[in-house]
Amino acid sequence: ERSVTTSNDPTKPPVLVEDTTLTEDTLKFTAQFAKRWHFLTFRYGIMESTGGFGLDVDFFGDRLNVRTDVFDWSRSEYPRLRVRAAWEFMKHIYVTAGADDAINESHRDFFVGMGVTFTDGDIKALLPMIPAPL
């Protein structure tokens, strides 16, 4: 949002231009259909409460994953493009990096992170160790 204010006050600039950015925290949903074909996974559905599609490419026995999402055609001039790569350097532990909103320069954001994955078997093994409520 941009506001332009003019003033005759000699202590203030004659024309004051202010840019204000409003950020809202809202709950968003994602639900996708996916089909894997060899090392490619094609996805489509609802991404962050908007329509979209994606493509995942897996390398080295699924230890390196490159994921691309295209969604939210209404927010900016171009749709939102998110690209990320994740590398599982130890079993169940990975590092990730990428760019969000990569083609809209005014909203572009870069990220890095680490994560841990669990399989159904891992969770099943932990359940007996969780204390029951009284």
Secondary structure, DSSP 4 states (H G I P E B T S, - for coil): -EEEEE---TTS-SEEEEE-----------EEEEEEETTEEEEEEEETTEEEEEEEEEETTTTEEEEEEEE-TTSSSS-EEEEEEEEEEETTEEEEEEEESTT-TTT-EEEEEEEE---HHHHHHHGGGSPPP-
